[in-house]
């Protein structure tokens, strides 16, 4: 969304015609503003689901949509009007913000999630940092490494980003399979369960169906896809298998068995676990490093799987 989109959205809290909107915001732009620009912005906002259009013959009126994300956006713009012309609500900027909504992240990780170059990612981070929208944290272990996170002092921004996160995911799901179920959501990545075979490149098949290539032959009853720009590895698929059926301890045992036979790099395993499912990661590490068992995960379960797969 650009500045004109946001002005139109902000001024459509009550029913208004495109002509009335044009005259409302013309003083901001003078002769530069054209009727065509108004209609283009209205189309874009309607496509995003942020405004509703009512038509009665040739008469058209628009109004903010009655959904949480629209309400939170209005509150944010009303409280922080200086953000209107800062490019904060453009698609890529929002993706950068969503990537660090739940956890502090390195620039490298954000670049991977958003599919940007490191150089461009750092440019976005610098801009958002200057606006005090995000904060930079020094990592003690690595002298020249920083992580980035949302400045959580701004409650209106947090409310909007949390609502936008789910709103955007559900929009994308609808375009792929309106009957799909949202299983897990984090920033701009999410996991869905579906009966369909989805061919879109940003939807990558994952979960139990992908574990056969790592030595586990499972028969999943549904298809699971993650919406992501990244290339997945064994630990992405393994943790997503657990997330696909969190109430079934069998999935956790498959994760632990893979850990047992693959002996992963600890940093990578912990990194994936923290991103997807910290509790599952902790249970696996506790079992093998500290001999700490839980009702869901005992060493005898690993031995049973080892016999089943005949290593």
Secondary structure, DSSP 8 states (H G I E B T S, - for coil): --HHHHHHHHTTSS-B-HHHHHHHHHHHHGGG--HHHHHHHHHHHHHHTSEEEEEETTEEEEEE-SSHHHHHHHHHHHH-GGGGGTTTTSHHHHHHHHHTSSS-B-HHHHHHHHT--HHHHHHHHHHHHHTTSEEEEE-SSSTT-EEEEE-TT-HHHHHHHHHHHHHHHHHHHHHH-TT-EEEEEETTEEEEEESS----TTEEEEGGGGGGGGT-----SSEEEEE-SS---HHHHHHHHHHHTTT-HHHHHHHHHHHHHH---HHHHHHHHHHH-HHHHHHHHHHHHH----SS--HHHHHHHHHHHT-
